[in-house]
Amino acid sequence: MTPTTAPDADPMPQPPAQPDFDACCGNGCEPCIFDLYDLEMDRYRQALRAWRARHPEAPQANG
């Protein structure tokens, strides 16, 4: 009997989708969709740093 591979219980975080420039209405909404995107990117970067600390064997992205 061969062991089955369980799905990764700790997958690498994925960045949020960047909104299209045309998605902004230009009316100075508070918060703007780009402000929300920046907050999501901050959370993503924090989650990625924590994930990399748990997975030091993972290859580092260049750039």
All heavy atoms as TSV, in Angstrom:
chain	resi	resn	atom	element	x	y	z
A	1	MET	N	N	0.847	-1.167	0.000
A	1	MET	CA	C	0.000	0.000	0.000
A	1	MET	C	C	0.901	1.242	0.000
A	1	MET	O	O	1.810	1.377	0.797
A	1	MET	CB	C	-0.871	-0.020	1.253
A	1	MET	CG	C	-1.831	1.108	1.326
A	1	MET	SD	S	-2.984	0.738	2.681
A	1	MET	CE	C	-3.936	2.173	2.598
A	2	THR	N	N	0.616	2.195	-0.885
A	2	THR	CA	C	1.431	3.396	-0.975
A	2	THR	C	C	0.776	4.520	-0.180
A	2	THR	O	O	-0.445	4.672	-0.183
A	2	THR	CB	C	1.599	3.849	-2.440
A	2	THR	OG1	O	0.321	4.115	-2.981
A	2	THR	CG2	C	2.328	2.808	-3.264
A	3	PRO	N	N	1.595	5.291	0.510
A	3	PRO	CA	C	1.024	6.401	1.276
A	3	PRO	C	C	0.502	7.489	0.337
A	3	PRO	O	O	1.066	7.733	-0.718
A	3	PRO	CB	C	2.186	6.913	2.114
A	3	PRO	CG	C	3.410	6.441	1.417
A	3	PRO	CD	C	3.028	5.190	0.663
A	4	THR	N	N	-0.579	8.112	0.730
A	4	THR	CA	C	-1.114	9.207	-0.071
A	4	THR	C	C	-0.534	10.514	0.453
A	4	THR	O	O	-0.260	10.656	1.632
A	4	THR	CB	C	-2.650	9.262	0.017
A	4	THR	OG1	O	-3.020	9.409	1.385
A	4	THR	CG2	C	-3.272	8.007	-0.552
A	5	THR	N	N	-0.339	11.432	-0.443
A	5	THR	CA	C	0.219	12.712	-0.061
A	5	THR	C	C	-0.922	13.624	0.376
A	5	THR	O	O	-1.837	13.889	-0.388
A	5	THR	CB	C	0.969	13.353	-1.238
A	5	THR	OG1	O	1.963	12.443	-1.686
A	5	THR	CG2	C	1.607	14.659	-0.847
A	6	ALA	N	N	-0.835	14.088	1.595
A	6	ALA	CA	C	-1.858	15.000	2.103
A	6	ALA	C	C	-1.615	16.388	1.542
A	6	ALA	O	O	-0.477	16.770	1.270
A	6	ALA	CB	C	-1.805	15.038	3.628
A	7	PRO	N	N	-2.668	17.157	1.355
A	7	PRO	CA	C	-2.456	18.530	0.890
A	7	PRO	C	C	-1.615	19.305	1.899
A	7	PRO	O	O	-1.649	19.030	3.093
A	7	PRO	CB	C	-3.862	19.117	0.797
A	7	PRO	CG	C	-4.803	18.076	1.255
A	7	PRO	CD	C	-4.032	16.829	1.578
A	8	ASP	N	N	-0.845	20.245	1.402
A	8	ASP	CA	C	0.032	21.038	2.268
A	8	ASP	C	C	-0.804	21.772	3.298
A	8	ASP	O	O	-1.680	22.565	2.964
A	8	ASP	CB	C	0.838	22.019	1.422
A	8	ASP	CG	C	1.927	22.703	2.226
A	8	ASP	OD1	O	2.035	22.456	3.440
A	8	ASP	OD2	O	2.669	23.486	1.624
A	9	ALA	N	N	-0.526	21.507	4.558
A	9	ALA	CA	C	-1.274	22.137	5.641
A	9	ALA	C	C	-0.820	23.570	5.882
A	9	ALA	O	O	-1.477	24.313	6.608
A	9	ALA	CB	C	-1.115	21.314	6.909
A	10	ASP	N	N	0.297	23.959	5.278
A	10	ASP	CA	C	0.832	25.309	5.468
A	10	ASP	C	C	1.298	25.853	4.120
A	10	ASP	O	O	2.498	26.006	3.873
A	10	ASP	CB	C	1.981	25.267	6.483
A	10	ASP	CG	C	2.450	26.654	6.908
A	10	ASP	OD1	O	1.704	27.627	6.717
A	10	ASP	OD2	O	3.572	26.740	7.435
A	11	PRO	N	N	0.350	26.154	3.218
A	11	PRO	CA	C	0.759	26.627	1.887
A	11	PRO	C	C	1.371	28.019	1.935
A	11	PRO	O	O	1.091	28.815	2.835
A	11	PRO	CB	C	-0.546	26.634	1.098
A	11	PRO	CG	C	-1.602	26.820	2.132
A	11	PRO	CD	C	-1.087	26.122	3.371
A	12	MET	N	N	2.210	28.305	0.962
A	12	MET	CA	C	2.839	29.617	0.856
A	12	MET	C	C	1.761	30.663	0.572
A	12	MET	O	O	0.902	30.463	-0.284
A	12	MET	CB	C	3.855	29.605	-0.280
A	12	MET	CG	C	4.625	30.867	-0.452
A	12	MET	SD	S	5.923	30.587	-1.665
A	12	MET	CE	C	6.081	32.213	-2.327
A	13	PRO	N	N	1.772	31.785	1.296
A	13	PRO	CA	C	0.781	32.841	1.043
A	13	PRO	C	C	0.902	33.369	-0.381
A	13	PRO	O	O	1.996	33.410	-0.956
A	13	PRO	CB	C	1.144	33.935	2.047
A	13	PRO	CG	C	2.001	33.282	3.064
A	13	PRO	CD	C	2.678	32.134	2.393
A	14	GLN	N	N	-0.211	33.769	-0.933
A	14	GLN	CA	C	-0.245	34.324	-2.285
A	14	GLN	C	C	-0.604	35.801	-2.195
A	14	GLN	O	O	-1.426	36.204	-1.372
A	14	GLN	CB	C	-1.277	33.589	-3.137
A	14	GLN	CG	C	-0.946	32.118	-3.345
A	14	GLN	CD	C	0.381	31.934	-4.047
A	14	GLN	OE1	O	0.611	32.509	-5.108
A	14	GLN	NE2	N	1.268	31.150	-3.453
A	15	PRO	N	N	0.007	36.613	-3.057
A	15	PRO	CA	C	-0.288	38.049	-3.007
A	15	PRO	C	C	-1.718	38.330	-3.454
A	15	PRO	O	O	-2.286	37.577	-4.257
A	15	PRO	CB	C	0.725	38.652	-3.981
A	15	PRO	CG	C	1.078	37.549	-4.904
A	15	PRO	CD	C	0.969	36.277	-4.103
A	16	PRO	N	N	-2.284	39.423	-2.959
A	16	PRO	CA	C	-3.631	39.790	-3.399
A	16	PRO	C	C	-3.590	40.281	-4.847
A	16	PRO	O	O	-2.541	40.724	-5.335
A	16	PRO	CB	C	-4.019	40.918	-2.446
A	16	PRO	CG	C	-2.718	41.524	-2.033
A	16	PRO	CD	C	-1.741	40.376	-1.993
A	17	ALA	N	N	-4.719	40.183	-5.497
A	17	ALA	CA	C	-4.811	40.680	-6.873
A	17	ALA	C	C	-4.816	42.204	-6.858
A	17	ALA	O	O	-5.536	42.822	-6.083
A	17	ALA	CB	C	-6.076	40.159	-7.531
A	18	GLN	N	N	-3.978	42.792	-7.707
A	18	GLN	CA	C	-3.926	44.250	-7.783
A	18	GLN	C	C	-5.144	44.741	-8.557
A	18	GLN	O	O	-5.463	44.218	-9.629
A	18	GLN	CB	C	-2.657	44.707	-8.486
A	18	GLN	CG	C	-2.516	46.206	-8.546
A	18	GLN	CD	C	-1.196	46.660	-9.138
A	18	GLN	OE1	O	-0.421	45.844	-9.631
A	18	GLN	NE2	N	-0.940	47.936	-9.107
A	19	PRO	N	N	-5.841	45.752	-8.034
A	19	PRO	CA	C	-7.001	46.275	-8.765
A	19	PRO	C	C	-6.554	46.969	-10.048
A	19	PRO	O	O	-5.453	47.521	-10.117
A	19	PRO	CB	C	-7.646	47.259	-7.794
A	19	PRO	CG	C	-6.659	47.487	-6.699
A	19	PRO	CD	C	-5.631	46.417	-6.765
A	20	ASP	N	N	-7.424	46.939	-11.037
A	20	ASP	CA	C	-7.147	47.657	-12.278
A	20	ASP	C	C	-7.203	49.152	-12.012
A	20	ASP	O	O	-7.993	49.615	-11.188
A	20	ASP	CB	C	-8.186	47.307	-13.353
A	20	ASP	CG	C	-8.066	45.878	-13.839
A	20	ASP	OD1	O	-6.939	45.330	-13.834
A	20	ASP	OD2	O	-9.101	45.306	-14.232
A	21	PHE	N	N	-6.389	49.905	-12.716
A	21	PHE	CA	C	-6.407	51.358	-12.549
A	21	PHE	C	C	-7.778	51.928	-12.888
A	21	PHE	O	O	-8.209	52.921	-12.313
A	21	PHE	CB	C	-5.313	52.018	-13.387
A	21	PHE	CG	C	-3.937	51.749	-12.851
A	21	PHE	CD1	C	-3.053	50.934	-13.539
A	21	PHE	CD2	C	-3.525	52.309	-11.658
A	21	PHE	CE1	C	-1.783	50.688	-13.035
A	21	PHE	CE2	C	-2.255	52.060	-11.138
A	21	PHE	CZ	C	-1.395	51.249	-11.837
A	22	ASP	N	N	-8.469	51.288	-13.819
A	22	ASP	CA	C	-9.803	51.752	-14.215
A	22	ASP	C	C	-10.853	51.473	-13.146
A	22	ASP	O	O	-11.953	52.020	-13.220
A	22	ASP	CB	C	-10.243	51.081	-15.519
A	22	ASP	CG	C	-9.354	51.468	-16.692
A	22	ASP	OD1	O	-8.710	52.534	-16.632
A	22	ASP	OD2	O	-9.306	50.700	-17.676
A	23	ALA	N	N	-10.538	50.644	-12.152
A	23	ALA	CA	C	-11.507	50.306	-11.107
A	23	ALA	C	C	-11.687	51.445	-10.110
A	23	ALA	O	O	-12.695	51.499	-9.408
A	23	ALA	CB	C	-11.071	49.039	-10.382
A	24	CYS	N	N	-10.737	52.356	-10.058
A	24	CYS	CA	C	-10.836	53.508	-9.150
A	24	CYS	C	C	-11.773	54.534	-9.773
A	24	CYS	O	O	-11.640	54.894	-10.941
A	24	CYS	CB	C	-9.459	54.117	-8.922
A	24	CYS	SG	S	-9.479	55.607	-7.902
A	25	CYS	N	N	-12.716	55.027	-8.972
A	25	CYS	CA	C	-13.683	55.996	-9.488
A	25	CYS	C	C	-13.116	57.412	-9.545
A	25	CYS	O	O	-13.671	58.285	-10.211
A	25	CYS	CB	C	-14.956	55.973	-8.650
A	25	CYS	SG	S	-14.749	56.572	-6.959
A	26	GLY	N	N	-12.017	57.669	-8.829
A	26	GLY	CA	C	-11.400	58.982	-8.861
A	26	GLY	C	C	-12.107	60.024	-8.014
A	26	GLY	O	O	-11.814	61.216	-8.123
A	27	ASN	N	N	-13.035	59.594	-7.150
A	27	ASN	CA	C	-13.792	60.541	-6.326
A	27	ASN	C	C	-13.197	60.738	-4.936
A	27	ASN	O	O	-13.830	61.373	-4.092
A	27	ASN	CB	C	-15.248	60.077	-6.190
A	27	ASN	CG	C	-16.010	60.230	-7.488
A	27	ASN	OD1	O	-15.738	61.116	-8.277
A	27	ASN	ND2	N	-16.972	59.345	-7.709
A	28	GLY	N	N	-12.019	60.204	-4.676
A	28	GLY	CA	C	-11.393	60.385	-3.375
A	28	GLY	C	C	-12.053	59.574	-2.278
A	28	GLY	O	O	-12.124	60.020	-1.134
A	29	CYS	N	N	-12.558	58.403	-2.621
A	29	CYS	CA	C	-13.208	57.541	-1.627
A	29	CYS	C	C	-12.256	57.274	-0.467
A	29	CYS	O	O	-11.045	57.198	-0.644
A	29	CYS	CB	C	-13.610	56.210	-2.252
A	29	CYS	SG	S	-14.814	56.363	-3.579
A	30	GLU	N	N	-12.824	57.126	0.696
A	30	GLU	CA	C	-12.033	56.843	1.894
A	30	GLU	C	C	-12.565	55.586	2.544
A	30	GLU	O	O	-13.661	55.625	3.101
A	30	GLU	CB	C	-12.127	58.044	2.832
A	30	GLU	CG	C	-11.115	58.080	3.941
A	30	GLU	CD	C	-9.666	58.093	3.481
A	30	GLU	OE1	O	-9.288	58.810	2.559
A	30	GLU	OE2	O	-8.900	57.325	4.070
A	31	PRO	N	N	-11.944	54.458	2.447
A	31	PRO	CA	C	-10.650	54.248	1.794
A	31	PRO	C	C	-10.824	53.952	0.310
A	31	PRO	O	O	-11.836	53.400	-0.124
A	31	PRO	CB	C	-10.092	53.035	2.520
A	31	PRO	CG	C	-11.297	52.230	2.893
A	31	PRO	CD	C	-12.375	53.266	3.170
A	32	CYS	N	N	-9.823	54.310	-0.447
A	32	CYS	CA	C	-9.771	54.003	-1.877
A	32	CYS	C	C	-9.433	52.523	-2.039
A	32	CYS	O	O	-8.812	51.918	-1.163
A	32	CYS	CB	C	-8.693	54.866	-2.532
A	32	CYS	SG	S	-8.402	54.505	-4.290
A	33	ILE	N	N	-9.818	51.946	-3.164
A	33	ILE	CA	C	-9.493	50.529	-3.388
A	33	ILE	C	C	-7.985	50.305	-3.373
A	33	ILE	O	O	-7.527	49.239	-2.989
A	33	ILE	CB	C	-10.105	49.981	-4.693
A	33	ILE	CG1	C	-9.634	50.778	-5.903
A	33	ILE	CG2	C	-11.616	49.962	-4.618
A	33	ILE	CD1	C	-10.005	50.154	-7.235
A	34	PHE	N	N	-7.210	51.323	-3.731
A	34	PHE	CA	C	-5.753	51.175	-3.709
A	34	PHE	C	C	-5.211	51.239	-2.282
A	34	PHE	O	O	-4.200	50.617	-1.975
A	34	PHE	CB	C	-5.088	52.199	-4.625
A	34	PHE	CG	C	-5.385	51.928	-6.080
A	34	PHE	CD1	C	-6.235	52.752	-6.784
A	34	PHE	CD2	C	-4.853	50.823	-6.715
A	34	PHE	CE1	C	-6.534	52.488	-8.118
A	34	PHE	CE2	C	-5.140	50.541	-8.042
A	34	PHE	CZ	C	-5.986	51.378	-8.751
A	35	ASP	N	N	-5.894	51.974	-1.403
A	35	ASP	CA	C	-5.527	51.954	0.020
A	35	ASP	C	C	-5.768	50.562	0.590
A	35	ASP	O	O	-4.939	50.027	1.338
A	35	ASP	CB	C	-6.339	52.975	0.817
A	35	ASP	CG	C	-6.051	54.409	0.405
A	35	ASP	OD1	O	-4.928	54.685	-0.065
A	35	ASP	OD2	O	-6.973	55.245	0.550
A	36	LEU	N	N	-6.901	49.977	0.236
A	36	LEU	CA	C	-7.224	48.626	0.711
A	36	LEU	C	C	-6.221	47.613	0.171
A	36	LEU	O	O	-5.797	46.707	0.887
A	36	LEU	CB	C	-8.650	48.244	0.319
A	36	LEU	CG	C	-9.747	49.107	0.931
A	36	LEU	CD1	C	-11.104	48.728	0.353
A	36	LEU	CD2	C	-9.748	48.985	2.440
A	37	TYR	N	N	-5.839	47.780	-1.091
A	37	TYR	CA	C	-4.842	46.890	-1.694
A	37	TYR	C	C	-3.511	47.010	-0.947
A	37	TYR	O	O	-2.863	45.993	-0.657
A	37	TYR	CB	C	-4.665	47.223	-3.175
A	37	TYR	CG	C	-3.518	46.482	-3.825
A	37	TYR	CD1	C	-3.598	45.112	-4.070
A	37	TYR	CD2	C	-2.354	47.145	-4.180
A	37	TYR	CE1	C	-2.545	44.431	-4.661
A	37	TYR	CE2	C	-1.300	46.476	-4.768
A	37	TYR	CZ	C	-1.403	45.126	-5.008
A	37	TYR	OH	O	-0.357	44.446	-5.580
A	38	ASP	N	N	-3.096	48.231	-0.617
A	38	ASP	CA	C	-1.847	48.427	0.127
A	38	ASP	C	C	-1.903	47.724	1.482
A	38	ASP	O	O	-0.921	47.103	1.910
A	38	ASP	CB	C	-1.555	49.908	0.324
A	38	ASP	CG	C	-1.114	50.607	-0.958
A	38	ASP	OD1	O	-0.713	49.911	-1.919
A	38	ASP	OD2	O	-1.175	51.853	-0.993
A	39	LEU	N	N	-3.041	47.793	2.160
A	39	LEU	CA	C	-3.198	47.103	3.447
A	39	LEU	C	C	-3.117	45.593	3.266
A	39	LEU	O	O	-2.489	44.892	4.064
A	39	LEU	CB	C	-4.523	47.488	4.107
A	39	LEU	CG	C	-4.621	48.926	4.612
A	39	LEU	CD1	C	-6.039	49.234	5.054
A	39	LEU	CD2	C	-3.633	49.170	5.736
A	40	GLU	N	N	-3.753	45.086	2.201
A	40	GLU	CA	C	-3.685	43.648	1.921
A	40	GLU	C	C	-2.256	43.220	1.613
A	40	GLU	O	O	-1.819	42.144	2.028
A	40	GLU	CB	C	-4.600	43.288	0.748
A	40	GLU	CG	C	-6.073	43.361	1.070
A	40	GLU	CD	C	-6.925	43.011	-0.133
A	40	GLU	OE1	O	-6.531	42.119	-0.914
A	40	GLU	OE2	O	-7.982	43.632	-0.297
A	41	MET	N	N	-1.505	44.067	0.883
A	41	MET	CA	C	-0.106	43.749	0.574
A	41	MET	C	C	0.731	43.727	1.842
A	41	MET	O	O	1.611	42.869	1.986
A	41	MET	CB	C	0.470	44.755	-0.433
A	41	MET	CG	C	0.091	44.473	-1.866
A	41	MET	SD	S	0.626	42.853	-2.477
A	41	MET	CE	C	2.403	43.012	-2.426
A	42	ASP	N	N	0.468	44.635	2.779
A	42	ASP	CA	C	1.189	44.627	4.057
A	42	ASP	C	C	0.937	43.313	4.791
A	42	ASP	O	O	1.876	42.686	5.306
A	42	ASP	CB	C	0.773	45.803	4.940
A	42	ASP	CG	C	1.309	47.135	4.444
A	42	ASP	OD1	O	2.256	47.145	3.628
A	42	ASP	OD2	O	0.757	48.169	4.876
A	43	ARG	N	N	-0.334	42.883	4.842
A	43	ARG	CA	C	-0.658	41.616	5.513
A	43	ARG	C	C	-0.006	40.435	4.793
A	43	ARG	O	O	0.502	39.513	5.431
A	43	ARG	CB	C	-2.180	41.424	5.580
A	43	ARG	CG	C	-2.840	42.298	6.624
A	43	ARG	CD	C	-4.277	41.917	6.850
A	43	ARG	NE	N	-5.131	42.248	5.722
A	43	ARG	CZ	C	-5.785	43.399	5.579
A	43	ARG	NH1	N	-5.696	44.331	6.499
A	43	ARG	NH2	N	-6.538	43.606	4.528
A	44	TYR	N	N	-0.001	40.484	3.459
A	44	TYR	CA	C	0.636	39.419	2.676
A	44	TYR	C	C	2.136	39.347	2.986
A	44	TYR	O	O	2.673	38.263	3.225
A	44	TYR	CB	C	0.408	39.663	1.182
A	44	TYR	CG	C	1.375	38.923	0.303
A	44	TYR	CD1	C	1.310	37.536	0.167
A	44	TYR	CD2	C	2.380	39.599	-0.377
A	44	TYR	CE1	C	2.218	36.852	-0.634
A	44	TYR	CE2	C	3.284	38.928	-1.179
A	44	TYR	CZ	C	3.197	37.555	-1.299
A	44	TYR	OH	O	4.100	36.884	-2.092
A	45	ARG	N	N	2.811	40.489	3.011
A	45	ARG	CA	C	4.257	40.502	3.284
A	45	ARG	C	C	4.560	39.958	4.679
A	45	ARG	O	O	5.525	39.218	4.859
A	45	ARG	CB	C	4.811	41.920	3.128
A	45	ARG	CG	C	4.866	42.380	1.695
A	45	ARG	CD	C	5.452	43.783	1.585
A	45	ARG	NE	N	5.297	44.303	0.252
A	45	ARG	CZ	C	4.474	45.290	-0.088
A	45	ARG	NH1	N	3.738	45.888	0.823
A	45	ARG	NH2	N	4.395	45.702	-1.330
A	46	GLN	N	N	3.735	40.318	5.651
A	46	GLN	CA	C	3.918	39.794	7.009
A	46	GLN	C	C	3.698	38.284	7.032
A	46	GLN	O	O	4.474	37.546	7.648
A	46	GLN	CB	C	2.957	40.476	7.979
A	46	GLN	CG	C	3.287	41.918	8.235
A	46	GLN	CD	C	2.234	42.612	9.084
A	46	GLN	OE1	O	1.250	42.004	9.509
A	46	GLN	NE2	N	2.431	43.885	9.334
A	47	ALA	N	N	2.660	37.820	6.365
A	47	ALA	CA	C	2.368	36.387	6.318
A	47	ALA	C	C	3.483	35.641	5.593
A	47	ALA	O	O	3.883	34.542	6.002
A	47	ALA	CB	C	1.022	36.141	5.637
A	48	LEU	N	N	4.021	36.230	4.528
A	48	LEU	CA	C	5.096	35.587	3.777
A	48	LEU	C	C	6.369	35.495	4.624
A	48	LEU	O	O	7.046	34.462	4.627
A	48	LEU	CB	C	5.370	36.345	2.482
A	48	LEU	CG	C	6.403	35.721	1.553
A	48	LEU	CD1	C	6.000	34.308	1.132
A	48	LEU	CD2	C	6.614	36.613	0.339
A	49	ARG	N	N	6.700	36.568	5.362
A	49	ARG	CA	C	7.873	36.517	6.249
A	49	ARG	C	C	7.710	35.412	7.291
A	49	ARG	O	O	8.648	34.648	7.555
A	49	ARG	CB	C	8.080	37.863	6.940
A	49	ARG	CG	C	8.819	38.875	6.094
A	49	ARG	CD	C	9.274	40.071	6.905
A	49	ARG	NE	N	8.169	40.822	7.482
A	49	ARG	CZ	C	7.522	41.798	6.879
A	49	ARG	NH1	N	7.855	42.164	5.661
A	49	ARG	NH2	N	6.535	42.430	7.486
A	50	ALA	N	N	6.532	35.308	7.875
A	50	ALA	CA	C	6.282	34.269	8.882
A	50	ALA	C	C	6.362	32.884	8.238
A	50	ALA	O	O	6.932	31.953	8.814
A	50	ALA	CB	C	4.919	34.477	9.537
A	51	TRP	N	N	5.817	32.739	7.030
A	51	TRP	CA	C	5.855	31.446	6.341
A	51	TRP	C	C	7.296	31.064	6.024
A	51	TRP	O	O	7.698	29.922	6.216
A	51	TRP	CB	C	5.018	31.516	5.059
A	51	TRP	CG	C	4.931	30.206	4.349
A	51	TRP	CD1	C	4.032	29.205	4.565
A	51	TRP	CD2	C	5.797	29.750	3.299
A	51	TRP	NE1	N	4.285	28.158	3.713
A	51	TRP	CE2	C	5.354	28.464	2.930
A	51	TRP	CE3	C	6.886	30.306	2.640
A	51	TRP	CZ2	C	5.975	27.730	1.922
A	51	TRP	CZ3	C	7.504	29.570	1.638
A	51	TRP	CH2	C	7.043	28.297	1.299
A	52	ARG	N	N	8.097	32.031	5.542
A	52	ARG	CA	C	9.503	31.741	5.217
A	52	ARG	C	C	10.281	31.349	6.474
A	52	ARG	O	O	11.183	30.520	6.402
A	52	ARG	CB	C	10.155	32.938	4.539
A	52	ARG	CG	C	9.650	33.133	3.132
A	52	ARG	CD	C	10.675	33.789	2.266
A	52	ARG	NE	N	10.173	34.047	0.930
A	52	ARG	CZ	C	10.122	33.152	-0.039
A	52	ARG	NH1	N	10.516	31.933	0.180
A	52	ARG	NH2	N	9.664	33.481	-1.232
A	53	ALA	N	N	9.938	31.923	7.613
A	53	ALA	CA	C	10.595	31.545	8.870
A	53	ALA	C	C	10.262	30.094	9.217
A	53	ALA	O	O	11.103	29.376	9.769
A	53	ALA	CB	C	10.169	32.472	9.993
A	54	ARG	N	N	9.051	29.658	8.895
A	54	ARG	CA	C	8.653	28.264	9.152
A	54	ARG	C	C	9.180	27.307	8.091
A	54	ARG	O	O	9.231	26.101	8.321
A	54	ARG	CB	C	7.119	28.146	9.214
A	54	ARG	CG	C	6.486	28.848	10.366
A	54	ARG	CD	C	5.000	28.538	10.492
A	54	ARG	NE	N	4.223	28.779	9.301
A	54	ARG	CZ	C	3.654	29.949	8.958
A	54	ARG	NH1	N	3.816	31.002	9.733
A	54	ARG	NH2	N	2.935	30.048	7.867
A	55	HIS	N	N	9.548	27.837	6.909
A	55	HIS	CA	C	10.007	27.013	5.787
A	55	HIS	C	C	11.325	27.556	5.234
A	55	HIS	O	O	11.393	28.031	4.099
A	55	HIS	CB	C	8.945	27.009	4.669
A	55	HIS	CG	C	7.653	26.417	5.088
A	55	HIS	ND1	N	7.389	25.081	5.011
A	55	HIS	CD2	C	6.537	26.991	5.599
A	55	HIS	CE1	C	6.163	24.852	5.454
A	55	HIS	NE2	N	5.625	25.999	5.823
A	56	PRO	N	N	12.398	27.480	6.021
A	56	PRO	CA	C	13.677	28.043	5.546
A	56	PRO	C	C	14.242	27.315	4.337
A	56	PRO	O	O	15.101	27.855	3.641
A	56	PRO	CB	C	14.593	27.896	6.765
A	56	PRO	CG	C	13.978	26.821	7.582
A	56	PRO	CD	C	12.494	26.891	7.342
A	57	GLU	N	N	13.739	26.111	4.070
A	57	GLU	CA	C	14.238	25.348	2.927
A	57	GLU	C	C	13.633	25.818	1.605
A	57	GLU	O	O	14.111	25.456	0.534
A	57	GLU	CB	C	13.927	23.847	3.118
A	57	GLU	CG	C	12.480	23.452	2.889
A	57	GLU	CD	C	11.502	23.855	4.001
A	57	GLU	OE1	O	11.915	24.356	5.055
A	57	GLU	OE2	O	10.291	23.668	3.804
A	58	ALA	N	N	12.605	26.657	1.659
A	58	ALA	CA	C	11.930	27.129	0.445
A	58	ALA	C	C	12.867	28.066	-0.330
A	58	ALA	O	O	13.577	28.866	0.266
A	58	ALA	CB	C	10.647	27.850	0.805
A	59	PRO	N	N	12.849	27.953	-1.659
A	59	PRO	CA	C	13.693	28.836	-2.451
A	59	PRO	C	C	13.249	30.286	-2.309
A	59	PRO	O	O	12.057	30.575	-2.205
A	59	PRO	CB	C	13.515	28.351	-3.892
A	59	PRO	CG	C	12.276	27.532	-3.877
A	59	PRO	CD	C	12.065	27.052	-2.479
A	60	GLN	N	N	14.220	31.193	-2.300
A	60	GLN	CA	C	13.931	32.624	-2.199
A	60	GLN	C	C	13.721	33.168	-3.595
A	60	GLN	O	O	14.429	32.805	-4.536
A	60	GLN	CB	C	15.090	33.356	-1.526
A	60	GLN	CG	C	15.351	32.918	-0.109
A	60	GLN	CD	C	14.259	33.375	0.852
A	60	GLN	OE1	O	13.793	34.493	0.775
A	60	GLN	NE2	N	13.862	32.497	1.733
A	61	ALA	N	N	12.760	34.077	-3.733
A	61	ALA	CA	C	12.526	34.732	-5.018
A	61	ALA	C	C	13.622	35.765	-5.258
A	61	ALA	O	O	14.106	36.395	-4.319
A	61	ALA	CB	C	11.157	35.405	-5.044
A	62	ASN	N	N	14.004	35.911	-6.495
A	62	ASN	CA	C	15.009	36.925	-6.852
A	62	ASN	C	C	14.300	38.251	-7.053
A	62	ASN	O	O	13.263	38.315	-7.672
A	62	ASN	CB	C	15.745	36.542	-8.147
A	62	ASN	CG	C	16.619	35.315	-7.939
A	62	ASN	OD1	O	17.060	35.059	-6.839
A	62	ASN	ND2	N	16.860	34.588	-9.003
A	63	GLY	N	N	14.939	39.321	-6.591
A	63	GLY	CA	C	14.396	40.650	-6.863
A	63	GLY	C	C	13.979	41.342	-5.712
A	63	GLY	O	O	13.606	41.636	-4.795
